[in-house]
Structure formats: C-alpha cells, structure tokens
C-alpha cells in the first residue's frame, strides 16, 4: 500500500513537472518566423527567429523563453574589438545580476552551417571553450559583420534570427561602461548590470 502511494506521488510530481516545463517546438509550431520581444533595463528589442534555417536552435531558445528562464538574467558581455576600432558582440542570458550561472538544459547541436551569417544585428547561439556543440541558453547579438564567426574549415556560431526593431537599445547597451569582474575574470563586464526583465512571445502575424 505504501509503495503504491509513493509511486503514485512520484508519477503526479513527474506529470506536474512536465506540465510546467513547456517545449519550444510546440510554440507557434507552424510559424517558421516567430517573433520575441526582449524587455531590458535599457529598452526593448524585437527579434524575428528563423525556424526554416535553425529549427533546433530556435526551439531550444523558445523553451527557455516560454518557461520564463530568461527573467532576471543579464547581458554579461559587452565587447568591442579595440584593435580594429569596431563593436563586436553583446552576449547574455546565462547569468543573473550577481553574475552567478543560471539553470541550463541539455546542450544542443550546432547549426552554424545553415547559411545564415553573423552579420550586424543578428542573434546567434553561444558555446563554451571551443566546444561547438555545448550551446545551452546563452546567446549574443552581433554588433558588426563578424565574418570570422561563420563556419569555414571548422564550426562557427549558429545564427538563428535577426533584429527587426530596437536597434537603438542595442546601440545603447553597447555604450555602457565595462570593467574587470573578478567573479567571471573578464574586462568586458558591465559595471552596472544590464538586466533582461523578460523575453515574451509576440502574437503570430497573419497574412491575408
């Protein structure tokens, strides 16, 4: 009797967890170009995602979005290419305002060979330590045409969408003051955290 009760409880917990862990592949599942809005402490950014070229990456990203996993995360990397006097990337989604790492789902396959380029104002999946299939929740915005991030003889970084509105917000973020952060060990960390308050789905567009 006790064993049956325990098993029933575990099944209920499992079902509850599954019900509250929605999957991005079911979100506007027939829409190849879903849009999201990033609400940040410095303004809004609207991104059109591209499921036609990067379905694995888009669905993974949307899983984090619809489960509210990006709430309270920050842009922890605002980096310029000083040698060439140009902007480089704005990266975020993986740390909270104290620069502690946040919950990660399993890593995904790198779709960098999808034909999309790391051009200015595109969004791409980040990965860790030269391990091309280690991407989970962190993403970055290209703030210039970063051709060296595209695949060649090796893996590149998978672009999965592009900005359609809020360019001025990204430009504003690019101008924040950065400094060395002892916890992360880098100099491109914003001195005042740039917070992602939320990322929300926008209604699916209809065309008559």
Number of C-alpha atoms within 10 A of each C-alpha: 6 7 8 9 10 11 12 12 12 12 12 12 12 12 12 11 11 11 10 11 14 16 18 21 17 11 15 14 12 11 14 16 19 22 22 19 18 20 17 22 15 14 17 18 19 20 23 20 27 21 20 13 21 22 18 17 28 24 20 20 23 25 21 23 22 18 14 15 20 27 20 18 26 24 25 27 19 25 20 18 11 9 6 8 8 12 20 21 23 23 21 23 24 23 20 21 16 10 17 11 12 14 11 13 11 9 14 17 13 23 24 26 17 15 13 20 25 28 19 18 24 23 27 27 27 24 21 11 6 9 10 21 16 17 23 23 28 20 24 22 25 24 24 17 17 15 13 11 18 20 18 11 6 8 17 23 26 30 33 29 27 22 20 13 15 17 15 13 15 22 14 12 18 20 13 14 12 19 12 13 15 9 9 12 9 13 15 18 23 22 14 12 18 24 23 23 16 18 22 18 17 13 10 12 9 5 4 2
